[in-house]
Amino acid sequence: MSVYTIEINDIKGSKLDFNNFKGKKILFVNVASQCGFTPQYKELQELSNTFKDTLVVVGVPCNQFGSQEPGTSSQIQEFCSLNYGVTFPITEKIQVKGKDKHPLYSFLTDKKLNVKKNSSVKWNFQKYLVDEKGNLIDYWFSLTKPMSKKITKHLN
């Protein structure tokens, strides 16, 4: 399995093709609009702007943690744009854990698929970094800020 074979739609319902991001790193972040970590959208946009030539940030809305992303696709899109000026891709709302876990998060969290490590998504704004060839580099829990050296050291 490869991150490039996974099918997912963007927030508007159109196919988001990860093949378009080959040659760049991808930071996947499960996001929510009503979370204590929601202000990280600002740093995610800053990270996206700072490393635009080598990185694509992808926000992945999920309502599995404290029901903190109850909005519709259009509400989520409007919230991100108006409050944080988000220009990076946002996917459709998905499940990141449990029996209905989306294949993207099966890949990111299962060592059998990503050949790097097992993990589980603990809360909103957990971050997974994939390299230019689609291989998992590492992941960070919600407390790790997007512009943290833990993440940016992989981007320079």
Residue frames as qw, qx, qy, qz and C-alpha x, y, z in Angstrom:
[[0.000, 0.888, 0.459, 0.000, 0.00, 0.00, 0.00],
 [0.406, 0.106, 0.015, 0.907, 1.13, 3.52, -0.76],
 [0.056, 0.560, 0.371, -0.739, -0.22, 6.88, 0.33],
 [0.154, 0.316, -0.421, -0.836, -0.48, 7.65, -3.40],
 [0.215, -0.173, -0.882, -0.382, -3.05, 4.88, -3.99],
 [0.029, -0.442, -0.740, 0.506, -5.43, 6.07, -1.26],
 [0.024, -0.513, -0.505, -0.693, -8.62, 7.70, -2.46],
 [0.165, -0.562, -0.544, 0.601, -10.16, 10.59, -0.57],
 [0.185, 0.781, 0.407, 0.436, -12.24, 13.62, -1.48],
 [0.210, 0.167, -0.243, 0.932, -11.48, 17.21, -0.63],
 [0.098, 0.330, 0.592, -0.729, -13.86, 19.27, 1.46],
 [0.423, 0.350, -0.134, -0.825, -15.78, 20.28, -1.71],
 [0.837, 0.189, 0.429, -0.280, -16.38, 16.66, -2.73],
 [0.658, 0.663, -0.341, -0.106, -13.82, 16.47, -5.54],
 [0.954, -0.059, -0.126, 0.266, -11.14, 13.79, -5.62],
 [0.194, -0.897, 0.395, 0.036, -7.94, 14.83, -3.82],
 [0.928, 0.301, -0.165, 0.146, -5.13, 13.05, -5.66],
 [0.599, -0.723, 0.253, 0.234, -2.03, 12.60, -3.50],
 [0.779, 0.224, 0.308, 0.498, -0.06, 11.80, -6.68],
 [0.233, 0.889, 0.104, 0.380, -0.09, 15.57, -7.26],
 [0.396, -0.879, 0.242, -0.110, 2.10, 15.92, -4.17],
 [0.937, -0.001, 0.047, 0.345, 4.83, 13.46, -5.20],
 [0.548, 0.439, -0.107, 0.704, 8.22, 15.04, -4.66],
 [0.190, -0.590, 0.238, -0.748, 6.98, 16.98, -1.62],
 [0.125, -0.081, -0.872, 0.467, 6.54, 15.96, 1.97],
 [0.437, -0.502, -0.441, -0.602, 2.94, 15.78, 3.22],
 [0.004, -0.061, 0.708, -0.703, 1.84, 16.63, 6.76],
 [0.438, -0.444, -0.661, -0.416, -1.54, 15.07, 7.57],
 [0.027, -0.067, 0.572, -0.817, -3.36, 16.60, 10.55],
 [0.211, -0.556, -0.789, -0.154, -6.75, 15.51, 11.88],
 [0.035, 0.168, -0.124, 0.977, -8.43, 18.84, 12.55],
 [0.186, -0.643, -0.741, 0.057, -11.47, 20.12, 14.44],
 [0.062, 0.633, 0.162, 0.755, -13.08, 23.56, 14.65],
 [0.521, -0.719, -0.037, -0.459, -14.13, 23.48, 18.32],
 [0.884, -0.169, -0.289, 0.325, -11.00, 22.13, 20.01],
 [0.436, -0.846, 0.086, 0.293, -8.52, 23.73, 22.38],
 [0.571, -0.255, 0.491, 0.606, -5.89, 23.01, 19.72],
 [0.487, 0.741, 0.449, 0.109, -7.90, 24.71, 16.93],
 [0.013, 0.954, -0.159, -0.255, -5.62, 27.81, 17.01],
 [0.576, -0.312, 0.618, 0.435, -2.95, 25.51, 15.53],
 [0.590, 0.671, 0.424, 0.148, -4.64, 26.21, 12.18],
 [0.081, 0.981, -0.142, -0.108, -2.71, 29.50, 12.23],
 [0.358, -0.630, 0.648, 0.234, 0.67, 27.73, 12.60],
 [0.693, 0.205, 0.667, 0.182, -0.33, 25.06, 10.08],
 [0.468, 0.858, 0.203, 0.062, -0.95, 27.85, 7.55],
 [0.116, -0.902, 0.396, 0.128, 2.40, 29.44, 8.53],
 [0.603, -0.287, 0.712, 0.217, 4.12, 26.07, 8.06],
 [0.656, 0.526, 0.525, 0.131, 2.41, 25.66, 4.69],
 [0.279, 0.960, -0.017, -0.005, 3.50, 29.15, 3.57],
 [0.315, -0.786, 0.509, 0.154, 7.07, 28.79, 4.88],
 [0.413, -0.270, 0.834, 0.246, 7.73, 25.41, 3.24],
 [0.678, 0.507, 0.191, -0.497, 5.40, 25.74, 0.23],
 [0.478, 0.612, -0.563, -0.284, 8.06, 24.47, -2.19],
 [0.268, 0.305, -0.908, 0.103, 8.74, 21.25, -0.27],
 [0.063, 0.162, 0.877, -0.447, 5.65, 20.53, 1.87],
 [0.412, -0.354, -0.453, -0.707, 1.89, 20.14, 1.53],
 [0.210, 0.001, 0.720, -0.662, -0.19, 20.38, 4.70],
 [0.417, -0.261, -0.695, -0.525, -3.44, 18.41, 4.49],
 [0.359, -0.147, 0.520, -0.761, -6.16, 19.04, 7.09],
 [0.370, -0.147, -0.883, -0.247, -8.38, 16.05, 7.77],
 [0.471, -0.336, 0.189, -0.793, -11.59, 16.95, 9.64],
 [0.464, -0.124, -0.875, 0.063, -12.74, 14.38, 12.17],
 [0.486, -0.521, 0.019, -0.701, -15.56, 14.45, 14.73],
 [0.805, -0.152, -0.572, 0.033, -14.41, 11.45, 16.81],
 [0.479, -0.070, -0.517, 0.706, -12.81, 13.37, 19.69],
 [0.042, -0.405, -0.465, 0.786, -15.28, 15.20, 21.92],
 [0.324, 0.715, 0.604, 0.134, -17.58, 15.83, 18.92],
 [0.233, -0.687, 0.017, 0.688, -15.44, 18.91, 18.25],
 [0.017, 0.217, -0.554, -0.803, -15.99, 18.94, 14.47],
 [0.408, 0.423, 0.750, -0.303, -19.77, 18.82, 14.13],
 [0.291, 0.618, -0.086, -0.725, -19.96, 21.11, 11.09],
 [0.808, 0.512, 0.289, -0.021, -20.89, 20.34, 7.52],
 [0.710, 0.141, 0.252, 0.642, -18.26, 20.51, 4.81],
 [0.202, 0.741, 0.198, 0.609, -19.28, 24.05, 3.85],
 [0.474, -0.871, -0.032, -0.127, -19.26, 25.17, 7.52],
 [0.806, -0.366, 0.172, 0.433, -15.79, 23.68, 8.05],
 [0.574, 0.382, 0.266, 0.673, -14.47, 25.30, 4.88],
 [0.043, -0.862, -0.162, -0.478, -15.92, 28.70, 5.82],
 [0.655, -0.751, 0.016, 0.081, -14.58, 28.45, 9.39],
 [0.786, -0.172, 0.207, 0.557, -11.04, 27.64, 8.22],
 [0.420, 0.528, 0.274, 0.686, -11.02, 30.37, 5.60],
 [0.171, -0.869, -0.169, -0.433, -12.58, 33.16, 7.66],
 [0.648, -0.759, 0.053, -0.008, -10.84, 32.50, 10.98],
 [0.686, -0.484, 0.400, 0.368, -7.41, 31.28, 9.87],
 [0.343, 0.762, -0.345, -0.427, -7.02, 32.10, 6.17],
 [0.665, -0.175, 0.713, 0.135, -6.42, 28.43, 5.41],
 [0.528, 0.613, -0.344, -0.477, -5.30, 27.80, 1.82],
 [0.020, -0.320, 0.942, 0.097, -3.89, 24.27, 2.21],
 [0.529, -0.119, -0.694, -0.473, -6.06, 21.29, 1.19],
 [0.466, -0.136, 0.624, -0.612, -8.78, 20.13, 3.55],
 [0.161, -0.052, -0.943, -0.287, -10.35, 16.69, 3.02],
 [0.617, -0.418, -0.410, -0.525, -13.85, 15.48, 3.57],
 [0.502, -0.510, 0.502, -0.486, -14.70, 14.61, 7.18],
 [0.723, 0.157, -0.667, -0.084, -13.55, 11.07, 7.96],
 [0.837, -0.536, 0.061, -0.090, -13.02, 8.57, 10.79],
 [0.289, 0.725, -0.597, 0.185, -9.40, 8.27, 11.97],
 [0.106, -0.268, 0.901, -0.323, -9.92, 5.36, 14.39],
 [0.629, 0.117, 0.555, -0.531, -12.25, 2.43, 14.99],
 [0.620, 0.208, 0.748, 0.113, -13.98, 0.01, 12.67],
 [0.493, 0.798, 0.340, 0.070, -14.79, 2.70, 10.07],
 [0.367, -0.669, 0.280, 0.583, -11.25, 4.14, 10.00],
 [0.575, 0.777, -0.105, -0.233, -10.48, 5.65, 6.60],
 [0.928, 0.200, 0.005, 0.313, -7.76, 3.86, 4.57],
 [0.280, 0.780, -0.266, 0.492, -5.56, 6.98, 4.88],
 [0.411, -0.671, 0.446, -0.427, -5.39, 6.53, 8.64],
 [0.987, -0.089, 0.135, 0.008, -5.07, 2.76, 8.31],
 [0.734, 0.501, -0.158, 0.430, -1.89, 3.48, 6.34],
 [0.048, 0.762, -0.322, 0.560, -0.63, 6.17, 8.72],
 [0.561, -0.564, 0.404, -0.452, -1.21, 4.14, 11.90],
 [0.970, -0.073, 0.215, -0.089, -0.43, 0.52, 10.90],
 [0.280, -0.648, 0.636, 0.313, 3.20, -0.62, 10.63],
 [0.641, 0.163, 0.727, 0.184, 2.14, -3.47, 8.32],
 [0.470, 0.789, 0.376, 0.118, 1.05, -0.82, 5.82],
 [0.107, 0.983, -0.141, 0.046, 3.48, 2.08, 6.42],
 [0.871, 0.195, -0.268, 0.362, 6.52, -0.15, 7.22],
 [0.196, 0.581, -0.359, 0.704, 7.66, 2.33, 9.90],
 [0.031, 0.041, -0.746, 0.664, 5.60, 2.21, 13.09],
 [0.261, -0.582, -0.756, -0.147, 2.26, 1.56, 14.73],
 [0.001, 0.026, -0.319, 0.947, 0.33, 4.38, 16.37],
 [0.037, -0.656, -0.753, -0.044, -3.15, 5.39, 17.34],
 [0.022, 0.534, 0.110, 0.838, -4.72, 8.80, 17.02],
 [0.305, -0.298, -0.698, 0.576, -5.19, 10.12, 20.54],
 [0.053, 0.733, 0.396, -0.551, -6.87, 13.50, 19.90],
 [0.451, 0.869, 0.197, 0.055, -7.44, 16.29, 17.37],
 [0.175, 0.934, -0.311, 0.024, -4.40, 17.87, 15.70],
 [0.759, -0.328, 0.501, 0.258, -2.17, 14.79, 15.76],
 [0.364, 0.796, -0.332, -0.353, 0.36, 15.14, 12.95],
 [0.862, 0.002, 0.457, 0.219, 1.78, 12.56, 10.52],
 [0.150, 0.790, -0.391, -0.447, 4.64, 13.45, 8.17],
 [0.882, 0.261, 0.370, 0.131, 5.21, 11.52, 4.95],
 [0.369, -0.482, 0.417, 0.677, 8.33, 11.95, 2.81],
 [0.309, 0.528, -0.345, -0.712, 8.62, 12.85, -0.89],
 [0.289, 0.152, -0.883, -0.338, 8.15, 9.20, -1.87],
 [0.693, -0.320, -0.314, -0.565, 5.13, 8.60, 0.34],
 [0.651, -0.083, -0.688, 0.311, 6.92, 6.90, 3.23],
 [0.512, -0.826, -0.207, -0.110, 5.97, 7.69, 6.83],
 [0.340, 0.555, -0.461, 0.603, 8.68, 9.71, 8.57],
 [0.207, -0.107, -0.740, 0.630, 7.10, 10.14, 12.02],
 [0.293, -0.696, -0.504, -0.419, 4.09, 11.41, 13.93],
 [0.148, 0.128, -0.466, 0.863, 3.51, 13.86, 16.78],
 [0.138, -0.594, -0.763, 0.213, 0.73, 14.26, 19.30],
 [0.036, 0.877, 0.407, 0.252, -1.49, 17.36, 19.56],
 [0.435, -0.834, -0.035, 0.338, 0.79, 19.23, 21.98],
 [0.545, -0.155, 0.388, 0.726, 3.54, 19.44, 19.35],
 [0.270, 0.777, 0.109, -0.558, 3.04, 22.76, 17.58],
 [0.786, 0.579, 0.200, 0.082, 3.23, 22.79, 13.78],
 [0.359, 0.855, -0.292, 0.234, 6.31, 25.07, 13.71],
 [0.737, -0.593, 0.323, 0.023, 8.10, 22.94, 16.33],
 [0.097, 0.672, -0.707, -0.196, 11.70, 21.95, 15.55],
 [0.576, -0.048, 0.810, -0.098, 10.55, 18.35, 16.00],
 [0.663, 0.591, 0.455, -0.065, 8.70, 18.81, 12.71],
 [0.341, 0.915, -0.141, -0.163, 10.64, 21.55, 10.89],
 [0.350, -0.598, 0.679, 0.244, 13.97, 19.69, 11.23],
 [0.612, 0.181, 0.750, 0.174, 12.55, 17.25, 8.66],
 [0.448, 0.815, 0.366, -0.043, 11.65, 20.07, 6.26],
 [0.046, -0.895, 0.294, 0.331, 14.95, 21.95, 5.86]]
